[in-house]
């Protein structure tokens, strides 16, 4: 059976998926499976992005990055649930972040 894409899920299905991912991540963390934990945590962040409205995020706006206190991200443009832009204190170049990582 092919898994359903996050973009095709209802908000209820996304919330169920996030709950399951968070539970699996918690178990992986308890078992010391650092890589598995990181993957599951990232999937949950992606699923959360599909619960948000990309129209609420605008080019030129600056947001703090969730999980990175004191780090800010300036949006150049939006593409679906991804904000493309630059970290204000970094020289990593352009990158895309799921909108669920941006704190208003």
C-alpha positions as CSV (number, residue, x, y, z in Angstrom):
1,X,0.0,0.0,0.0
2,X,1.4,3.4,-1.0
3,X,1.5,5.9,1.8
4,X,-0.7,9.0,1.5
5,X,1.2,12.3,0.9
6,X,0.8,14.9,3.6
7,X,-0.6,17.3,1.0
8,X,-3.4,14.8,0.4
9,X,-4.3,14.3,4.1
10,X,-7.2,16.0,5.9
11,X,-6.3,18.0,9.0
12,X,-7.6,15.1,11.2
13,X,-5.3,12.7,9.4
14,X,-2.4,15.0,9.7
15,X,-3.0,15.4,13.5
16,X,-3.2,11.5,13.8
17,X,0.1,11.2,11.8
18,X,1.8,13.8,14.0
19,X,0.7,12.0,17.2
20,X,2.0,8.7,15.9
21,X,5.3,10.3,14.8
22,X,5.8,12.0,18.1
23,X,5.1,8.7,20.0
24,X,7.6,6.8,17.7
25,X,10.1,9.6,18.2
26,X,9.7,9.4,22.0
27,X,10.3,5.7,21.9
28,X,13.3,6.0,19.6
29,X,14.8,8.7,22.0
30,X,14.3,6.4,25.0
31,X,16.1,3.6,23.2
32,X,19.0,5.9,22.2
33,X,18.2,5.7,18.5
34,X,19.4,9.2,17.7
35,X,19.2,9.0,13.9
36,X,15.7,7.4,14.0
37,X,14.6,10.1,16.5
38,X,15.8,12.9,14.2
39,X,14.1,11.5,11.2
40,X,10.7,11.0,13.0
41,X,11.0,14.5,14.5
42,X,11.6,16.0,11.0
43,X,8.6,14.1,9.6
44,X,6.4,15.6,12.3
45,X,7.6,19.1,11.5
46,X,6.7,18.5,7.9
47,X,3.3,17.2,8.7
48,X,2.7,20.2,10.9
49,X,3.5,22.5,8.0
50,X,0.5,21.2,6.1
51,X,-1.8,22.3,9.0
52,X,-0.7,25.9,8.5
53,X,-1.7,28.4,5.8
54,X,1.2,29.4,3.6
55,X,-0.6,32.7,2.8
56,X,0.1,33.8,6.4
57,X,3.8,33.9,5.5
58,X,5.1,36.8,3.3
59,X,8.3,37.6,1.5
60,X,10.3,40.1,3.4
61,X,9.0,39.0,6.8
62,X,11.4,37.8,9.5
63,X,10.7,34.9,11.9
64,X,12.5,33.3,14.7
65,X,13.4,29.7,13.9
66,X,11.6,27.1,16.1
67,X,14.2,25.1,18.1
68,X,16.9,27.7,17.5
69,X,16.5,30.5,19.9
70,X,18.0,33.8,18.8
71,X,18.2,32.6,15.1
72,X,16.1,34.4,12.6
73,X,15.0,33.7,9.0
74,X,14.1,36.2,6.4
75,X,11.7,34.9,3.7
76,X,12.5,35.7,0.1
77,X,9.7,33.7,-1.4
78,X,7.2,31.0,-0.7
79,X,6.8,27.7,-2.5
80,X,4.0,25.6,-1.1
81,X,4.6,25.0,2.7
82,X,8.3,26.0,2.3
83,X,9.7,29.4,3.0
84,X,12.9,30.1,0.9
85,X,15.3,32.6,2.3
86,X,18.3,33.2,4.5
87,X,19.3,32.9,8.2
88,X,20.2,36.4,9.4
89,X,23.3,35.3,11.2
90,X,24.5,32.7,8.8
91,X,26.4,32.5,5.6
92,X,25.0,29.2,4.6
93,X,23.3,30.7,1.5
94,X,19.7,30.3,0.5
95,X,17.7,27.5,2.2
96,X,14.1,26.3,2.5
97,X,12.4,25.8,5.8
98,X,9.0,24.3,6.4
99,X,6.7,27.0,7.7
100,X,6.1,25.0,10.8
101,X,9.7,25.9,11.9
102,X,8.9,29.7,11.7
103,X,7.7,31.4,14.9
104,X,5.5,34.4,14.5
